[in-house]
Amino acid sequence: MTATADVSAAWQAYQRMRLQLNGRINRELSRSTGLSEADFDILFLLEQSQEGTMRSIALRCGLEWEKSRLSHQLRRMEQRGLITKAAGAVIELTDRGREQIAAARACHEAAVRRYFGDVLTPDQLATLTAISDRVVSRLTQDREHSGQ
């Protein structure tokens, strides 16, 4: 197998795993909590932030979403009482949002453990962590060099 074929095979295997794993976890999350992946990602970031608040630009950068996508998602979440929008484009986690992310986090962690953590050995997990860190480092360097 050539280097190009090796890269292609690894990429295809990664894509199959990523799509199936994300799909399975997101279906379980939705079925158990009623939250979408986008809901979970936003609530999780807010929960991790100081006092459950973040400026919308920080959310957008953290998620690497387009402004319009975030705006539409935040509007839907506000209508459901998960977040509120305060002055200065500050997004706040509501009590209901805190309850929902607590339930979702437990469901998400159990699914990740079942489909991912329990399947890989400690050495495989360490290798995957190193691989992921290396790829993210390259993406960060490219973003810094391109000014994005």
N, CA, C and O of each residue as an XYZ file, in Angstrom:
592
protein
N       0.846     -1.174      0.000
C       0.000      0.000      0.000
C       0.895      1.242      0.000
O       1.880      1.302      0.736
N       0.552      2.223     -0.820
C       1.335      3.455     -0.887
C       0.941      4.397      0.240
O      -0.066      4.202      0.921
N       1.762      5.422      0.416
C       1.464      6.405      1.459
C       0.110      7.064      1.205
O      -0.658      7.287      2.141
N      -0.185      7.378     -0.061
C      -1.473      7.992     -0.396
C      -2.623      7.042     -0.074
O      -3.653      7.457      0.459
N      -2.437      5.771     -0.401
C      -3.467      4.783     -0.095
C      -3.623      4.619      1.418
O      -4.739      4.449      1.911
N      -2.507      4.670      2.158
C      -2.566      4.570      3.614
C      -3.368      5.730      4.207
O      -4.207      5.530      5.085
N      -3.102      6.938      3.719
C      -3.816      8.115      4.205
C      -5.289      8.001      3.862
O      -6.149      8.279      4.698
N      -5.581      7.598      2.652
C      -6.968      7.455      2.211
C      -7.708      6.409      3.043
O      -8.840      6.642      3.468
N      -7.083      5.274      3.273
C      -7.719      4.210      4.054
C      -7.957      4.667      5.494
O      -9.020      4.413      6.061
N      -6.976      5.335      6.079
C      -7.125      5.828      7.448
C      -8.227      6.878      7.520
O      -9.029      6.880      8.453
N      -8.264      7.775      6.528
C      -9.289      8.825      6.517
C     -10.681      8.221      6.381
O     -11.607      8.632      7.080
N     -10.831      7.258      5.492
C     -12.135      6.619      5.301
C     -12.578      5.881      6.567
O     -13.751      5.932      6.938
N     -11.655      5.206      7.217
C     -11.991      4.498      8.463
C     -12.395      5.502      9.542
O     -13.366      5.285     10.268
N     -11.650      6.595      9.643
C     -11.980      7.635     10.613
C     -13.369      8.205     10.331
O     -14.168      8.367     11.254
N     -13.666      8.510      9.064
C     -14.964      9.082      8.700
C     -16.111      8.127      9.027
O     -17.144      8.552      9.544
N     -15.934      6.848      8.731
C     -16.972      5.854      9.063
C     -17.218      5.832     10.567
O     -18.363      5.845     11.020
N     -16.123      5.800     11.339
C     -16.241      5.769     12.787
C     -16.909      7.040     13.287
O     -17.839      6.972     14.091
N     -16.454      8.185     12.829
C     -16.975      9.473     13.292
C     -18.460      9.603     13.009
O     -19.231      9.985     13.890
N     -18.867      9.288     11.786
C     -20.271      9.408     11.420
C     -21.154      8.466     12.231
O     -22.194      8.877     12.748
N     -20.747      7.212     12.343
C     -21.557      6.242     13.076
C     -21.579      6.544     14.571
O     -22.628      6.441     15.207
N     -20.434      6.914     15.133
C     -20.357      7.217     16.558
C     -21.165      8.460     16.898
O     -21.947      8.448     17.849
N     -20.986      9.537     16.130
C     -21.762     10.753     16.375
C     -23.252     10.490     16.214
O     -24.055     10.936     17.033
N     -23.623      9.771     15.167
C     -25.034      9.475     14.933
C     -25.653      8.693     16.079
O     -26.748      9.018     16.539
N     -24.960      7.672     16.535
C     -25.487      6.835     17.626
C     -25.611      7.636     18.917
O     -26.649      7.594     19.577
N     -24.567      8.359     19.274
C     -24.589      9.126     20.518
C     -25.659     10.210     20.459
O     -26.374     10.431     21.436
N     -25.772     10.883     19.322
C     -26.760     11.957     19.193
C     -28.188     11.432     19.221
O     -29.073     12.084     19.775
N     -28.425     10.266     18.633
C     -29.772      9.671     18.704
C     -30.125      9.318     20.149
O     -31.244      9.569     20.596
N     -29.175      8.739     20.875
C     -29.427      8.395     22.277
C     -29.658      9.649     23.116
O     -30.534      9.675     23.981
N     -28.871     10.681     22.854
C     -29.012     11.947     23.575
C     -30.392     12.552     23.322
O     -31.071     12.980     24.256
N     -30.792     12.583     22.077
C     -32.088     13.148     21.715
C     -33.234     12.338     22.320
O     -34.183     12.899     22.868
N     -33.136     11.031     22.216
C     -34.182     10.160     22.744
C     -34.294     10.285     24.269
O     -35.400     10.286     24.809
N     -33.167     10.388     24.955
C     -33.166     10.431     26.419
C     -33.475     11.803     26.995
O     -34.090     11.907     28.057
N     -33.050     12.863     26.300
C     -33.144     14.197     26.892
C     -33.912     15.199     26.044
O     -34.303     16.254     26.545
N     -34.134     14.891     24.769
C     -34.795     15.839     23.879
C     -33.860     16.903     23.332
O     -34.298     17.792     22.602
N     -32.579     16.828     23.673
C     -31.620     17.811     23.181
C     -30.954     17.331     21.905
O     -30.687     16.142     21.729
N     -30.692     18.278     21.022
C     -29.922     17.981     19.817
C     -28.437     18.111     20.135
O     -28.062     18.584     21.208
N     -27.611     17.696     19.211
C     -26.162     17.852     19.368
C     -25.805     19.330     19.527
O     -24.964     19.682     20.354
N     -26.443     20.189     18.738
C     -26.178     21.628     18.824
C     -26.588     22.175     20.194
O     -25.855     22.966     20.789
N     -27.757     21.758     20.698
C     -28.185     22.156     22.041
C     -27.132     21.757     23.070
O     -26.717     22.563     23.902
N     -26.712     20.501     22.995
C     -25.742     19.969     23.946
C     -24.442     20.764     23.899
O     -23.904     21.148     24.937
N     -23.943     21.009     22.694
C     -22.659     21.718     22.561
C     -22.721     23.107     23.194
O     -21.796     23.512     23.898
N     -23.799     23.829     22.948
C     -23.943     25.180     23.506
C     -24.121     25.131     25.014
O     -23.461     25.871     25.743
N     -25.006     24.265     25.486
C     -25.226     24.166     26.930
C     -23.961     23.735     27.658
O     -23.671     24.222     28.751
N     -23.216     22.829     27.058
C     -21.972     22.362     27.672
C     -20.959     23.497     27.793
O     -20.342     23.671     28.844
N     -20.788     24.272     26.717
C     -19.859     25.399     26.777
C     -20.304     26.426     27.815
O     -19.478     26.951     28.562
N     -21.577     26.707     27.865
C     -22.083     27.657     28.860
C     -21.865     27.141     30.283
O     -21.465     27.893     31.172
N     -22.130     25.863     30.485
C     -21.951     25.276     31.810
C     -20.485     25.353     32.253
O     -20.203     25.559     33.434
N     -19.566     25.190     31.321
C     -18.149     25.212     31.645
C     -17.617     26.624     31.875
O     -16.546     26.798     32.455
N     -18.354     27.620     31.428
C     -17.905     29.008     31.536
C     -18.176     29.562     32.926
O     -18.930     28.987     33.711
N     -17.550     30.676     33.204
C     -17.738     31.334     34.497
C     -19.190     31.792     34.633
O     -19.692     32.541     33.795
N     -19.850     31.344     35.678
C     -21.225     31.733     35.997
C     -22.254     31.353     34.931
O     -23.360     31.894     34.939
N     -21.924     30.440     34.017
C     -22.881     30.003     33.013
C     -23.213     31.044     31.963
O     -24.296     31.018     31.377
N     -22.288     31.958     31.722
C     -22.510     32.997     30.713
C     -21.326     33.067     29.758
O     -20.188     32.766     30.120
N     -21.626     33.472     28.531
C     -20.597     33.708     27.523
C     -21.119     34.736     26.531
O     -22.321     34.825     26.281
N     -20.224     35.489     25.986
C     -20.607     36.374     24.880
C     -20.849     35.491     23.659
O     -20.197     34.460     23.497
N     -21.772     35.890     22.813
C     -22.109     35.072     21.650
C     -20.905     34.891     20.721
O     -20.774     33.843     20.089
N     -20.035     35.882     20.628
C     -18.853     35.743     19.767
C     -17.933     34.647     20.298
O     -17.329     33.917     19.512
N     -17.818     34.524     21.611
C     -16.995     33.467     22.203
C     -17.605     32.095     21.919
O     -16.885     31.139     21.629
N     -18.934     32.000     22.003
C     -19.607     30.745     21.648
C     -19.348     30.394     20.184
O     -19.009     29.259     19.852
N     -19.514     31.383     19.329
C     -19.330     31.156     17.890
C     -17.914     30.683     17.586
O     -17.719     29.765     16.789
N     -16.936     31.304     18.213
C     -15.541     30.914     17.989
C     -15.258     29.531     18.570
O     -14.556     28.724     17.961
N     -15.807     29.268     19.743
C     -15.603     27.966     20.374
C     -16.203     26.817     19.583
O     -15.669     25.708     19.569
N     -17.314     27.093     18.929
C     -18.001     26.073     18.136
C     -17.545     26.054     16.677
O     -17.780     25.085     15.955
N     -16.892     27.137     16.255
C     -16.497     27.341     14.856
C     -17.716     27.288     13.932
O     -17.709     26.623     12.896
N     -18.758     28.010     14.340
C     -19.997     28.104     13.576
C     -20.072     29.454     12.882
O     -19.398     30.410     13.268
N     -20.897     29.511     11.862
C     -21.212     30.777     11.219
C     -22.156     31.567     12.128
O     -22.901     30.988     12.919
N     -22.115     32.877     12.006
C     -22.932     33.751     12.851
C     -24.418     33.437     12.726
O     -25.128     33.400     13.732
N     -24.896     33.212     11.506
C     -26.326     32.970     11.303
C     -26.762     31.644     11.929
O     -27.857     31.554     12.484
N     -25.926     30.628     11.845
C     -26.274     29.334     12.445
C     -26.418     29.485     13.950
O     -27.380     28.985     14.533
N     -25.471     30.170     14.587
C     -25.542     30.355     16.029
C     -26.773     31.173     16.401
O     -27.471     30.844     17.360
N     -27.036     32.217     15.661
C     -28.179     33.081     15.944
C     -29.482     32.294     15.912
O     -30.311     32.432     16.811
N     -29.668     31.476     14.892
C     -30.889     30.669     14.775
C     -30.983     29.646     15.914
O     -32.053     29.441     16.486
N     -29.861     29.012     16.234
C     -29.858     28.010     17.300
C     -30.167     28.648     18.651
O     -30.945     28.103     19.434
N     -29.561     29.796     18.923
C     -29.808     30.484     20.190
C     -31.265     30.924     20.306
O     -31.850     30.851     21.387
N     -31.852     31.378     19.204
C     -33.259     31.781     19.222
C     -34.150     30.599     19.597
O     -35.054     30.734     20.422
N     -33.892     29.445     18.993
C     -34.689     28.246     19.299
C     -34.507     27.826     20.759
O     -35.469     27.434     21.420
N     -33.281     27.907     21.255
C     -33.013     27.508     22.637
C     -33.635     28.491     23.632
O     -34.098     28.092     24.700
N     -33.643     29.766     23.277
C     -34.274     30.766     24.135
C     -35.782     30.528     24.198
O     -36.383     30.654     25.265
N     -36.394     30.189     23.072
C     -37.832     29.915     23.037
C     -38.196     28.718     23.921
O     -39.305     28.650     24.451
N     -37.272     27.787     24.076
C     -37.502     26.603     24.904
C     -37.082     26.814     26.361
O     -37.199     25.903     27.181
N     -36.595     28.013     26.679
C     -36.241     28.337     28.053
C     -34.914     27.781     28.527
O     -34.677     27.701     29.732
N     -34.035     27.391     27.596
C     -32.746     26.832     27.969
C     -31.690     27.900     28.228
O     -30.780     27.709     29.034
N     -31.824     29.027     27.533
C     -30.879     30.135     27.666
C     -31.653     31.446     27.629
O     -32.816     31.483     27.225
N     -30.999     32.516     28.052
C     -31.530     33.861     27.854
C     -30.432     34.703     27.238
O     -29.244     34.415     27.382
N     -30.854     35.744     26.553
C     -29.900     36.688     25.968
C     -29.947     37.956     26.807
O     -31.011     38.544     27.003
N     -28.793     38.370     27.297
C     -28.694     39.578     28.112
C     -28.035     40.678     27.286
O     -27.622     40.460     26.147
N     -27.948     41.847     27.876
C     -27.324     42.988     27.197
C     -25.873     42.654     26.839
O     -25.205     41.886     27.532
N     -25.410     43.245     25.750
C     -24.028     43.054     25.324
C     -23.765     41.712     24.681
O     -22.638     41.219     24.718
N     -24.782     41.113     24.092
C     -24.664     39.818     23.408
C     -24.149     38.723     24.342
O     -23.394     37.840     23.933
N     -24.574     38.800     25.606
C     -24.200     37.791     26.594
C     -25.302     36.740     26.642
O     -26.484     37.063     26.763
N     -24.898     35.485     26.547
C     -25.827     34.365     26.594
C     -25.727     33.742     27.977
O     -24.631     33.460     28.462
N     -26.878     33.529     28.610
C     -26.909     32.998     29.970
C     -27.643     31.670     30.006
O     -28.675     31.496     29.358
N     -27.108     30.755     30.759
C     -27.728     29.465     30.995
C     -28.849     29.650     32.029
O     -28.618     30.238     33.086
N     -30.046     29.161     31.739
C     -31.159     29.251     32.691
C     -31.135     28.045     33.625
O     -30.373     27.102     33.416
N     -31.972     28.085     34.649
C     -32.091     26.934     35.547
C     -32.528     25.701     34.758
O     -32.016     24.602     34.971
N     -33.474     25.895     33.853
C     -33.919     24.766     33.023
C     -32.776     24.243     32.163
O     -32.622     23.033     31.999
N     -31.973     25.156     31.613
C     -30.804     24.756     30.825
C     -29.813     23.966     31.657
O     -29.231     22.992     31.180
N     -29.619     24.384     32.908
C     -28.709     23.658     33.812
C     -29.221     22.243     34.085
O     -28.440     21.292     34.103
N     -30.514     22.108     34.293
C     -31.104     20.781     34.520
C     -30.930     19.898     33.281
O     -30.578     18.723     33.384
N     -31.184     20.482     32.122
C     -31.088     19.722     30.876
C     -29.653     19.277     30.589
O     -29.434     18.142     30.166
N     -28.679     20.154     30.812
C     -27.300     19.767     30.511
C     -26.800     18.737     31.518
O     -25.987     17.883     31.163
N     -27.262     18.794     32.754
C     -26.865     17.780     33.740
C     -27.342     16.395     33.302
O     -26.580     15.430     33.341
N     -28.599     16.304     32.890
C     -29.143     15.030     32.420
C     -28.450     14.587     31.134
O     -28.134     13.410     30.963
N     -28.219     15.534     30.240
C     -27.597     15.213     28.954
C     -26.150     14.780     29.140
O     -25.678     13.870     28.459
N     -25.448     15.430     30.059
C     -24.043     15.087     30.281
C     -23.922     13.643     30.752
O     -23.042     12.913     30.296
N     -24.795     13.229     31.658
C     -24.769     11.855     32.155
C     -25.038     10.865     31.020
O     -24.351      9.851     30.902
N     -26.028     11.158     30.195
C     -26.357     10.304     29.047
C     -25.193     10.259     28.062
O     -24.814      9.186     27.591
N     -24.631     11.417     27.754
C     -23.529     11.529     26.794
C     -22.305     10.761     27.286
O     -21.690     10.008     26.530
N     -21.958     10.955     28.551
C     -20.783     10.275     29.110
C     -20.956      8.761     29.084
O     -20.009      8.036     28.779
N     -22.141      8.283     29.397
C     -22.396      6.836     29.376
C     -22.271      6.275     27.963
O     -21.704      5.201     27.763
N     -22.801      7.004     26.987
C     -22.716      6.541     25.597
C     -21.272      6.571     25.099
O     -20.829      5.639     24.428
N     -20.545      7.622     25.418
C     -19.136      7.705     25.001
C     -18.338      6.561     25.620
O     -17.507      5.942     24.955
N     -18.594      6.292     26.878
C     -17.892      5.190     27.543
C     -18.231      3.857     26.869
O     -17.342      3.049     26.597
N     -19.511      3.635     26.603
C     -19.967      2.361     26.038
C     -19.442      2.129     24.628
O     -18.969      1.034     24.326
N     -19.514      3.130     23.763
C     -19.163      2.948     22.354
C     -17.715      3.299     22.019
O     -17.246      3.021     20.915
N     -17.014      3.903     22.961
C     -15.678      4.398     22.670
C     -14.679      3.931     23.728
O     -13.744      3.190     23.425
N     -14.883      4.366     24.958
C     -13.925      4.070     26.021
C     -13.802      2.592     26.348
O     -12.697      2.109     26.597
N     -14.912      1.865     26.353
C     -14.871      0.446     26.683
C     -14.341     -0.412     25.538
O     -14.012     -1.581     25.743
N     -14.255      0.151     24.348
C     -13.821     -0.598     23.171
C     -12.309     -0.534     22.978
O     -11.710     -1.454     22.421
N     -11.694      0.557     23.441
C     -10.270      0.781     23.222
C      -9.455      0.464     24.472
O      -9.920      0.641     25.597
N      -8.227     -0.010     24.250
C      -7.309     -0.266     25.356
C      -6.724      1.065     25.832
O      -6.805      2.064     25.117
N      -6.141      1.087     27.016
C      -5.483      2.312     27.477
C      -4.410      2.809     26.501
O      -4.285      4.015     26.287
N      -3.648      1.904     25.918
C      -2.631      2.315     24.938
C      -3.273      2.928     23.693
O      -2.772      3.917     23.159
N      -4.372      2.348     23.235
C      -5.066      2.896     22.069
C      -5.643      4.271     22.375
O      -5.588      5.169     21.534
N      -6.192      4.440     23.567
C      -6.714      5.747     23.960
C      -5.598      6.785     24.003
O      -5.785      7.913     23.547
N      -4.444      6.417     24.545
C      -3.305      7.339     24.606
C      -2.827      7.698     23.205
O      -2.506      8.855     22.934
N      -2.779      6.711     22.314
C      -2.361      6.965     20.931
C      -3.350      7.875     20.230
O      -2.950      8.807     19.532
N      -4.633      7.615     20.408
C      -5.657      8.452     19.774
C      -5.614      9.878     20.317
O      -5.809     10.834     19.566
N      -5.364     10.023     21.599
C      -5.227     11.359     22.185
C      -4.045     12.090     21.559
O      -4.159     13.264     21.208
N      -2.922     11.411     21.418
C      -1.734     12.027     20.812
C      -1.996     12.413     19.357
O      -1.591     13.487     18.914
N      -2.663     11.552     18.627
C      -2.994     11.830     17.223
C      -3.911     13.052     17.143
O      -3.674     13.967     16.355
N      -4.945     13.054     17.957
C      -5.901     14.165     17.948
C      -5.211     15.476     18.302
O      -5.441     16.493     17.648
N      -4.368     15.461     19.331
C      -3.650     16.673     19.728
C      -2.758     17.179     18.605
O      -2.643     18.388     18.398
N      -2.132     16.273     17.887
C      -1.243     16.671     16.789
C      -2.022     17.309     15.641
O      -1.595     18.323     15.090
N      -3.152     16.726     15.282
C      -3.973     17.280     14.207
C      -4.525     18.645     14.618
O      -4.508     19.584     13.822
N      -5.014     18.764     15.849
C      -5.542     20.041     16.323
C      -4.442     21.098     16.350
O      -4.690     22.257     16.015
N      -3.251     20.718     16.737
C      -2.125     21.652     16.744
C      -1.855     22.189     15.338
O      -1.610     23.383     15.160
N      -1.899     21.317     14.358
C      -1.685     21.736     12.969
C      -2.790     22.682     12.512
O      -2.514     23.687     11.858
N      -4.025     22.370     12.847
C      -5.135     23.238     12.477
C      -5.010     24.605     13.137
O      -5.293     25.631     12.518
N      -4.585     24.613     14.395
C      -4.398     25.885     15.122
C      -3.289     26.702     14.468
O      -3.446     27.908     14.277
N      -2.183     26.072     14.124
C      -1.083     26.770     13.456
C      -1.544     27.351     12.122
O      -1.247     28.504     11.810
N      -2.262     26.565     11.342
C      -2.747     27.039     10.042
C      -3.703     28.213     10.214
O      -3.652     29.170      9.441
N      -4.570     28.151     11.215
C      -5.508     29.248     11.471
C      -4.751     30.510     11.864
O      -5.085     31.601     11.404
N      -3.743     30.371     12.703
C      -2.955     31.530     13.128
C      -2.193     32.153     11.968
O      -2.081     33.376     11.880
N      -1.674     31.322     11.085
C      -0.913     31.818      9.930
C      -1.808     32.473      8.888
O      -1.396     33.399      8.190
N      -3.038     31.979      8.793
C      -3.951     32.529      7.787
C      -4.776     33.696      8.325
O      -5.476     34.369      7.569
N      -4.690     33.930      9.635
C      -5.415     35.047     10.248
C      -6.897     34.778     10.433
O      -7.674     35.724     10.559
N      -7.313     33.522     10.453
C      -8.741     33.195     10.625
C      -9.085     33.102     12.069
O     -10.236     32.836     12.414
